[in-house]
Amino acid sequence: MRLNKNKITLLIFFLSLPLGVLAQNSDPYTFPIRPNKSNFLSGTMGELRSSHFHAGIDIKTGGKIGEPVHATKRGYITRIKVSSSGYGNALYMLHPDGNTSVYAHLEEFAPDIQEFVKKEQYKNQKFEIELFPKPYQFAFKSQEVIGLSGNTGGSLGPHLHFEIRDSQQRVLNPLHYGFDEVRDNIPPILQGFAIRPMNINARVFNKYDWADIRINRNGFNYKAIDTVKAIGNIGLELWGHDKLNGSANKNGISIIEMKVNGETHFKQDIDVMSFSLQRHILVHYPYDVKKVKGPRYHKLYIDDGNRLKFYETLNEDGTLKIENGKTYNIEINMYDPYENMSTLELIIQGKEGDKFIKESIDFELDEIDYKIEGDILKVFTNYNCEDESEELNLNLNGEIESLKPNYFLNTTAIYLWDLKKGIPESVLNCDKGMNLQSIHEIIPKESKAISTEKMNIEFSPYSLFDTLYLETAYEIKSTDSLEVFSLGPITSPLKSSIEIELMPSKKHYNQDKSHVYKTDDSGNFSFTGGEWKNEKLIFSTRDLADYTILTDTTPPLVKESKKKYGYIIDDKLSGIKSFEAFLNGEWILMKYEPKDNLIWIDWPIEEITKTGNLIITVKDNAGNETNYNTKL
């Protein structure tokens, strides 16, 4: 039942009370789906997603849409958003304690909100819309139905995404609000553990390499199989998940505590999050491991450029300084919001690295090659010089710096060079050499312009988390004649966009239909965009990757679907940009579900003739247009 005018006046009175009074008189939060009944979650606070931490919780709805969504607490709607991506159909409700609850991926809003939204969509002649109702225009009591659950926006299956935010719009963990509807007595589960050398003198098992540590499990207690041999500054990384009762979903681990010889050395507690720092997740998890291997580990240390606020450390950054001959007993405790705990134990023994290691490299080496790992240049050579020095000679602006191998993997010599000391123009070992003039140093908080033969690249002071050693390359592929403009290493994340100007060799591009696409080794293409200026193509990106130029002259597909008043729209290359429909010359609202490539008519509230000539115009990102005419 909706609030009457007297109840609204009473609500206004309570909302105007000072926060201290509100705290004493506020009603409790209630669960938004099936209150007072068992519920199950598919997502929890702080899970590591590709470019953000998961905010709030995802509540299962039995694989169906249309589950009633209840107000978690009395309040009024302050914001309504309809989008084909992100949160889809979402409501934001302000409560007397100053917090805001968020309900996302809804199928429908409460009837009076739905009517209000539809009128505004017709008034503004657009499907996607963001509205800010007047205070108390849509006021609800606790547990009143404010909408129906759905699968709209970026949702990958029917559920309710639910958040609680404070007055600063920071996300709070809803599982700390006493919801008995969700049960959990299962401790977090460890899936993997790794150790990383953090500077040029550090080694793990004698090597300057990320090391995967073998683990034994006994219930929810874990132990490293081997004593870890290491030296110098190292960082620990943990991969795991949490489970809740009655659900097979792998949820996030919010609290991780590391103890060294009994003393707390590092702790993370993902309990409050700021949206402005969400992209810093790219330096919370090891981005290089994610790009190469797939899993997202938690770093149990704080990288340069990481401004997240949920860490506590004994030293400045949480790394460990391992000294020769010393033993370090490591205990790592993992907690979920219900205080279930699991533990990992391992021993690290400080030991100087051996130079000769009976292991092989994990890639095929053609005499000489290199990798950039952070600020370290790692050079690999097949060492088989006869009567020659084993030294690697680095050309630093005409000055020669000679390096001895840091260690050997069987017959492969490994040389390490700190790029902060300078970027070599070339390296030479015996008669094998490489040109390194495509490497460029970019410093965070500074503007920097890089010019190459085929690209101009502009970095702003906000583009980087940490110093970047950029690699650039250009080639015309022999297989398909595509021009490929490469920016690397792909294992380094960008904080914000960089501007790129491409100067293609080919002059045959139809500039009206040709744009930049991100590509990969599998031949996949993703529209990026860009604008032509004379013979140059300018675009912005937040990803170091391979880019190419493709021409799309094929208009989008439009055809009738099985859904009444519904139509399939699709575009195979550049993707759908916009759609619009007119019935007998009058604008008509079309809802859109990109996951199904489906649009359908949402009739206005007023009675209209539902017959006549319907014209649907669909445009793709390359500027191609399809006009579909049909009779209703």
C-alpha positions in Angstrom: 0.0 0.0 0.0 1.4 3.5 -1.0 1.8 6.3 1.6 -1.1 8.7 2.0 -0.5 12.5 2.5 -0.5 12.3 6.3 2.1 9.5 6.2 4.2 11.5 3.7 4.1 14.5 6.1 5.3 12.3 8.9 8.0 10.9 6.6 9.2 14.4 5.8 9.4 15.2 9.5 11.6 12.2 10.2 13.8 12.9 7.2 14.4 16.4 8.5 15.7 15.2 11.9 19.4 15.5 12.8 21.5 12.5 12.0 22.1 11.7 15.7 18.3 11.5 16.4 17.8 9.5 13.2 20.4 6.9 14.3 18.5 6.4 17.5 15.0 6.2 15.9 15.8 4.7 12.5 14.0 1.4 11.5 16.2 -1.5 10.5 17.1 -2.5 7.0 15.1 -5.3 5.5 16.1 -7.7 2.7 14.8 -6.5 -0.7 13.9 -9.9 -2.1 11.6 -12.3 -0.3 12.0 -10.7 3.1 12.2 -13.1 6.0 12.7 -16.1 3.7 15.9 -17.8 2.7 17.8 -16.1 -0.1 20.9 -16.9 -2.1 23.6 -14.7 -3.6 25.5 -14.9 -6.9 27.8 -12.0 -6.1 29.2 -10.2 -3.0 31.0 -7.0 -2.1 34.5 -6.4 -3.5 34.7 -9.2 -6.0 37.4 -8.6 -8.5 35.9 -7.8 -11.9 37.9 -6.8 -15.0 37.8 -3.0 -14.5 36.1 -2.5 -11.1 35.3 -4.0 -7.7 31.8 -5.4 -7.5 29.7 -3.1 -5.4 27.0 -4.4 -3.2 25.5 -7.9 -3.6 23.7 -9.8 -6.3 20.6 -11.6 -5.1 19.4 -14.7 -7.0 15.8 -14.7 -8.3 15.5 -18.3 -9.2 16.6 -17.8 -12.8 13.5 -15.8 -13.5 12.4 -12.1 -13.9 9.5 -10.5 -12.2 10.3 -11.2 -8.5 8.9 -8.3 -6.3 11.6 -5.9 -5.1 11.0 -4.4 -1.7 12.2 -1.1 -0.3 14.9 -2.0 2.2 13.9 1.0 4.4 11.5 3.9 4.3 12.6 6.7 2.1 12.0 8.3 -1.3 13.4 7.9 -4.8 16.1 10.4 -5.8 17.2 9.0 -9.1 15.9 6.8 -11.9 18.0 5.5 -14.7 17.1 3.5 -17.8 20.1 2.2 -19.8 20.8 -0.7 -22.2 24.2 -1.2 -20.4 25.5 -1.0 -16.9 22.8 -1.1 -14.2 20.0 -1.3 -16.8 16.8 -0.1 -15.1 17.8 1.2 -11.7 16.3 3.0 -8.7 18.1 5.1 -6.0 16.3 5.6 -2.7 17.4 8.0 0.1 16.7 7.0 3.6 16.4 8.9 6.9 19.9 7.9 8.1 21.4 9.6 5.0 22.2 6.3 3.2 21.0 5.5 -0.3 19.9 2.1 -1.4 20.3 1.1 -5.1 18.2 -1.5 -7.0 19.6 -2.5 -10.4 18.8 -4.6 -13.5 15.0 -4.2 -12.8 12.5 -5.4 -15.3 9.9 -2.8 -14.3 9.5 0.0 -11.8 6.4 0.4 -9.5 3.4 1.5 -11.6 3.5 5.2 -10.8 7.3 5.4 -11.3 6.9 3.4 -14.6 4.2 5.9 -15.8 6.4 8.8 -14.9 9.4 7.4 -16.7 7.4 6.5 -19.8 6.0 10.0 -20.1 9.5 11.5 -19.8 10.8 9.1 -22.5 8.1 10.2 -24.9 8.6 13.8 -24.0 12.3 13.6 -24.6 11.9 11.1 -27.5 14.6 8.7 -26.2 14.7 5.2 -24.6 17.8 5.7 -22.4 17.1 8.4 -19.8 18.2 9.6 -16.3 15.6 11.3 -14.1 15.8 13.1 -10.7 12.3 13.2 -9.2 11.3 15.8 -6.7 11.8 14.9 -3.0 9.0 12.7 -1.7 7.5 12.4 -5.2 7.9 8.7 -4.9 8.0 7.8 -1.2 7.8 4.3 0.2 7.6 2.5 3.5 9.9 -0.3 4.4 9.1 -3.5 2.4 6.8 -1.8 -0.1 7.2 -3.1 -3.6 9.2 -0.6 -5.7 9.7 -2.7 -8.8 10.2 -6.1 -10.3 13.5 -7.9 -10.7 14.9 -8.4 -14.1 18.0 -8.9 -16.3 18.4 -5.5 -17.9 21.7 -3.7 -18.7 25.0 -5.5 -18.3 23.4 -8.3 -16.3 24.4 -11.8 -17.4 21.3 -13.5 -15.8 18.2 -12.6 -13.9 19.0 -11.2 -10.4 18.8 -8.1 -8.3 21.9 -6.0 -7.8 21.6 -4.3 -4.4 23.8 -1.6 -2.8 23.8 0.6 0.3 25.8 3.8 -0.1 26.6 6.4 2.6 26.0 10.2 2.3 29.3 10.5 0.4 28.1 7.9 -2.1 30.7 5.4 -0.9 29.5 1.8 -1.2 29.0 -0.1 2.1 28.8 -3.9 2.5 25.1 -4.8 2.8 26.0 -8.1 4.5 26.9 -6.1 7.6 23.3 -5.0 8.1 22.0 -8.1 9.8 20.2 -9.9 7.0 19.3 -13.3 8.3 17.9 -14.3 4.9 21.4 -15.2 3.7 23.4 -18.0 5.5 27.1 -18.7 5.3 29.2 -21.1 7.4 31.7 -21.9 4.6 35.2 -20.4 5.0 37.0 -18.9 1.9 38.7 -21.3 -0.5 42.3 -20.9 -1.6 42.8 -21.5 -5.3 46.4 -20.3 -5.9 49.3 -18.5 -4.3 52.3 -16.8 -5.8 55.4 -14.8 -5.0 56.9 -12.1 -7.1 60.4 -10.5 -7.0 59.9 -6.7 -6.5 63.3 -5.3 -7.6 66.2 -6.3 -9.7 68.2 -7.9 -6.9 65.3 -10.1 -5.6 64.9 -13.8 -6.5 62.4 -16.4 -5.9 63.7 -20.0 -6.3 66.8 -18.4 -7.8 65.0 -16.6 -10.6 63.6 -13.1 -11.3 60.2 -14.6 -12.1 56.6 -14.7 -10.8 56.5 -18.1 -9.0 53.4 -20.2 -8.5 53.6 -21.9 -5.1 52.3 -25.5 -4.7 49.8 -25.9 -1.9 48.3 -28.8 0.1 44.8 -28.6 1.5 43.4 -30.1 4.7 39.9 -28.9 5.2 40.1 -25.2 5.2 43.7 -25.1 6.2 46.4 -24.8 3.6 50.2 -25.3 3.6 52.9 -24.7 1.0 54.4 -28.0 0.0 57.9 -26.6 -0.2 59.9 -24.1 1.8 60.2 -21.1 -0.4 63.8 -20.0 -1.2 64.0 -16.3 -1.8 66.1 -13.2 -1.3 65.5 -9.4 -1.5 62.2 -7.6 -1.7 59.3 -9.9 -2.6 55.5 -9.5 -2.9 52.9 -12.1 -2.1 49.8 -12.7 -4.2 46.7 -14.8 -3.4 43.9 -16.2 -5.5 40.7 -17.6 -4.0 37.0 -17.3 -3.6 34.2 -17.6 -1.0 31.0 -19.7 -1.1 27.7 -19.2 0.7 25.3 -21.9 1.8 23.1 -23.3 -0.9 25.0 -21.6 -3.8 27.7 -22.9 -6.2 28.8 -19.3 -7.1 32.4 -18.3 -6.5 32.2 -15.0 -4.6 35.0 -12.6 -3.5 37.2 -12.6 -0.4 36.9 -9.3 1.3 39.3 -9.6 4.2 42.8 -11.0 4.0 45.4 -10.7 6.8 49.1 -11.6 6.5 51.2 -12.3 9.5 55.0 -12.6 9.5 56.6 -14.4 12.5 53.4 -13.7 14.4 53.1 -10.0 13.6 50.4 -8.5 11.3 52.3 -7.3 8.3 49.4 -6.5 5.8 45.6 -6.5 5.9 43.0 -5.6 3.3 39.3 -5.1 4.2 37.1 -4.3 1.2 34.2 -2.9 3.3 33.8 0.6 2.0 34.6 1.6 -1.6 34.8 4.9 -3.4 33.5 4.9 -7.0 36.1 7.5 -8.0 38.9 4.9 -7.3 37.2 1.9 -9.0 39.7 1.8 -11.8 42.5 1.3 -9.3 41.5 -2.3 -9.2 44.0 -2.6 -12.2 46.8 -2.1 -9.7 45.1 -4.1 -6.9 45.3 -7.3 -8.8 48.4 -8.2 -10.8 47.4 -7.0 -14.2 50.1 -9.0 -16.0 49.0 -12.3 -14.5 45.4 -11.6 -15.5 46.4 -10.8 -19.1 48.6 -13.8 -19.5 47.1 -16.5 -17.3 43.5 -15.4 -16.6 43.0 -15.4 -12.8 42.7 -12.3 -10.7 44.9 -12.6 -7.6 44.9 -10.2 -4.7 48.3 -8.4 -4.2 49.2 -8.6 -0.5 51.2 -5.4 -1.0 50.5 -1.9 -2.4 51.9 -0.9 -5.8 53.0 2.6 -6.7 50.0 4.5 -7.9 47.5 2.5 -5.9 45.3 5.0 -4.0 42.7 2.6 -2.6 42.0 3.1 1.1 41.3 -0.3 2.5 44.8 -1.5 3.3 46.8 -1.6 6.5 50.5 -2.3 6.4 53.4 -2.7 8.9 55.8 -1.0 6.4 55.1 1.4 3.7 53.9 -0.9 0.9 53.5 -4.4 2.5 56.3 -6.1 0.6 58.7 -8.4 2.5 62.4 -7.9 2.7 64.0 -11.3 2.8 67.5 -11.5 4.2 70.0 -14.3 3.6 70.0 -16.9 6.3 66.8 -15.8 8.0 63.5 -17.8 8.2 60.1 -16.2 7.9 56.9 -18.0 9.1 54.0 -16.7 7.1 50.4 -17.0 8.1 47.6 -15.7 5.8 44.0 -15.6 7.2 41.1 -15.2 4.8 37.7 -14.1 6.2 34.2 -13.6 4.8 31.6 -11.1 6.1 30.3 -13.8 8.4 33.8 -14.3 10.0 34.3 -17.7 8.6 38.1 -18.1 8.3 40.6 -20.3 6.4 44.4 -20.1 6.8 47.5 -20.6 4.6 50.8 -21.3 6.2 54.2 -21.2 4.5 57.9 -20.8 5.3 60.2 -18.5 3.4 63.9 -19.2 3.8 66.3 -16.4 2.9 68.9 -17.8 0.5 71.2 -16.2 -2.1 70.3 -17.3 -5.6 72.2 -20.0 -7.5 73.5 -18.8 -10.9 73.0 -22.1 -12.8 69.5 -23.5 -12.8 68.5 -26.7 -14.4 65.3 -25.4 -16.0 64.2 -24.4 -19.5 62.6 -21.2 -20.5 58.8 -21.5 -21.3 59.0 -20.1 -24.9 60.8 -20.7 -28.1 63.9 -18.5 -28.3 65.4 -17.4 -31.6 68.9 -16.6 -30.4 68.0 -13.4 -28.6 64.8 -11.8 -27.2 63.6 -9.5 -24.4 60.7 -8.8 -22.2 59.8 -5.7 -20.2 58.5 -6.5 -16.7 57.6 -3.3 -15.0 60.8 -1.3 -15.0 63.1 -4.2 -15.7 64.4 -5.2 -19.1 65.0 -8.9 -19.2 67.2 -10.2 -22.1 67.4 -13.8 -23.1 70.2 -15.2 -25.2 71.2 -18.7 -26.3 74.7 -18.7 -24.9 76.9 -20.6 -27.3 79.7 -18.1 -28.0 83.1 -19.6 -28.8 86.1 -17.7 -27.5 83.9 -14.7 -26.9 82.9 -12.8 -23.8 79.6 -13.8 -22.2 78.8 -10.1 -21.7 75.7 -8.4 -23.0 76.7 -4.9 -24.3 74.1 -2.2 -24.0 74.4 1.0 -26.1 73.2 3.9 -24.0 73.5 7.0 -26.1 76.9 6.0 -27.4 78.1 4.7 -24.1 78.6 1.0 -23.7 77.4 -0.8 -20.6 78.4 -4.4 -20.2 76.4 -6.9 -18.2 77.3 -10.4 -17.0 74.5 -12.9 -17.0 72.4 -12.7 -13.8 71.7 -16.4 -14.1 71.3 -19.3 -16.6 68.3 -21.5 -17.4 70.2 -24.5 -18.8 72.0 -22.9 -21.8 69.9 -19.7 -21.9 71.6 -16.7 -20.3 69.3 -14.2 -18.5 70.4 -10.5 -18.2 68.5 -7.9 -16.1 68.7 -4.2 -16.6 67.0 -1.5 -14.6 65.4 0.8 -17.2 65.4 3.7 -14.7 69.1 3.9 -15.4 68.4 4.5 -19.1 66.9 2.8 -22.1 69.4 1.1 -24.4 69.2 2.0 -28.0 70.4 -1.6 -28.8 71.9 -4.7 -27.1 74.6 -7.0 -28.5 75.7 -10.5 -27.4 78.4 -12.3 -29.5 77.0 -11.7 -33.0 73.4 -11.5 -31.9 71.8 -8.1 -31.4 68.5 -6.1 -31.2 67.4 -2.6 -31.8 65.4 -1.2 -28.8 64.6 2.3 -30.1 60.9 1.5 -29.9 60.9 1.7 -26.1 59.9 5.1 -24.5 59.8 6.1 -20.8 56.6 7.8 -19.7 56.4 9.3 -16.2 53.1 9.6 -14.3 51.8 13.1 -13.4 53.5 14.5 -16.4 52.4 15.2 -20.0 54.4 13.4 -22.6 54.2 13.2 -26.4 55.8 10.3 -28.3 56.3 10.5 -32.0 57.1 7.5 -34.2 57.0 7.0 -38.0 53.3 5.9 -37.9 52.0 7.1 -34.6 51.8 10.2 -32.4 50.8 9.4 -28.8 49.8 11.9 -26.1 49.9 11.1 -22.4 48.2 13.4 -19.9 49.4 13.8 -16.3 46.5 11.4 -15.3 47.2 8.6 -17.8 49.4 6.4 -15.7 49.5 4.7 -12.3 53.2 4.2 -12.5 56.2 4.8 -14.8 55.6 3.1 -18.1 58.2 1.8 -20.6 56.1 2.0 -23.7 56.8 -0.3 -26.7 55.5 0.8 -30.2 55.5 -1.2 -33.4 53.9 -1.1 -36.9 53.5 -3.8 -39.5 51.4 -4.7 -42.6 50.3 -8.3 -42.2 51.1 -10.5 -45.1 48.0 -12.7 -44.5 45.3 -10.0 -44.8 47.2 -6.8 -45.6 45.9 -5.1 -42.4 47.9 -2.3 -40.9 48.6 -3.1 -37.3 49.7 -0.3 -34.9 50.9 -1.9 -31.6 51.1 -0.3 -28.2 52.6 -2.4 -25.4 53.4 -4.0 -23.1 49.8 -5.2 -22.9 50.6 -6.4 -19.4 50.8 -2.7 -18.2 47.5 -1.0 -17.3 46.5 2.6 -18.1 44.8 4.8 -15.5 43.0 7.0 -18.0 42.9 7.7 -21.7 45.7 8.5 -24.0 45.3 10.2 -27.4 46.7 8.5 -30.5 47.1 9.8 -34.0 47.6 7.1 -36.7 49.3 7.9 -40.0 48.4 4.9 -42.1 50.5 3.9 -45.2 47.5 3.0 -47.2 45.6 5.8 -48.9 42.5 3.9 -50.1 40.4 4.1 -46.9 36.8 5.3 -47.2 37.2 7.8 -44.4 33.4 8.1 -43.8 33.2 4.3 -43.0 36.7 3.5 -41.7 37.6 3.5 -38.0 40.0 2.1 -35.5 39.4 -1.4 -34.1 41.2 -3.2 -31.3 42.4 -6.7 -32.5 44.1 -9.7 -31.0 46.0 -12.9 -32.1 42.7 -14.8 -32.6 41.5 -12.3 -35.2 38.8 -10.7 -33.1 37.9 -7.1 -33.7 36.4 -4.5 -31.3 35.2 -1.1 -32.5 37.2 1.7 -30.9 36.2 4.7 -33.1 38.2 7.7 -34.1 37.9 10.7 -36.4 39.8 11.5 -39.6 41.7 14.7 -39.9 43.2 15.0 -43.4 45.0 11.6 -43.8 45.4 10.9 -40.1 43.0 8.9 -37.8 42.7 10.2 -34.2 41.3 8.2 -31.3 41.6 7.7 -27.6 42.0 4.5 -25.6 42.6 3.2 -22.1 44.2 -0.1 -23.3 47.7 -0.9 -24.6 46.9 -3.3 -27.4 47.1 -3.9 -31.2 44.9 -1.6 -33.3 44.0 -1.7 -36.9 41.8 0.2 -39.4 38.7 -1.5 -40.8 36.1 -0.3 -43.2 32.4 -1.1 -42.6 30.0 -0.4 -45.4 27.4 -3.0 -44.5 24.1 -1.5 -43.0 22.6 -3.0 -39.8 20.2 -5.9 -40.1 16.6 -5.2 -39.1 13.9 -7.9 -39.2 10.7 -8.9 -37.5 11.0 -11.1 -34.4 8.7 -13.7 -32.8 7.9 -11.2 -30.1 4.8 -9.1 -30.8 5.8 -5.6 -32.0 9.4 -6.8 -31.7 12.3 -6.6 -34.1 15.8 -8.0 -34.4 18.5 -5.4 -34.9 22.2 -6.5 -35.4 25.5 -5.3 -36.9 28.4 -7.7 -37.4 31.4 -5.3 -37.3 31.1 -1.8 -35.9 28.0 -2.4 -33.7 24.7 -0.7 -33.2 24.9 3.0 -32.4 21.3 4.2 -32.4 17.7 3.3 -33.3 14.5 5.2 -33.7 10.9 4.4 -34.7 8.0 6.4 -36.1 4.4 5.1 -36.4 2.3 7.1 -38.9 4.9 9.9 -38.6 4.8 10.0 -34.7 7.7 9.0 -32.6 7.2 5.7 -30.8 9.2 4.4 -27.8 11.2 1.2 -28.5 12.7 -0.7 -25.6 16.1 -2.4 -26.3 17.8 -5.5 -25.0 21.2 -5.8 -26.6 21.8 -9.3 -25.2 19.0 -10.5 -27.5 19.5 -7.9 -30.3 15.9 -7.1 -29.7 13.8 -3.9 -29.8 10.1 -3.7 -29.2 7.3 -1.1 -29.0 6.4 0.3 -25.6 3.0 1.9 -26.3 2.3 5.3 -24.7 -0.1 5.6 -21.8 -2.6 7.5 -23.9 -4.7 5.4 -26.3 -3.5 5.5 -29.8 -4.1 3.7 -33.0 -1.8 0.6 -33.1 -2.0 0.2 -36.9 -0.4 2.0 -39.8 3.0 2.6 -41.3 6.0 1.8 -39.0 9.5 3.1 -40.0 12.5 1.9 -37.9 15.8 3.6 -38.5 18.9 1.8 -37.2 22.5 3.2 -37.4 25.8 1.5 -36.7 29.0 3.1 -35.4 30.4 3.4 -38.9 27.6 5.6 -40.0 25.7 3.0 -42.1 21.9 3.3 -41.8 19.0 0.9 -42.4 15.4 2.2 -42.8 12.9 -0.6 -42.2 9.3 -0.1 -43.3 6.4 -2.3 -42.3 2.7 -2.2 -41.8 1.1 -2.8 -38.4 
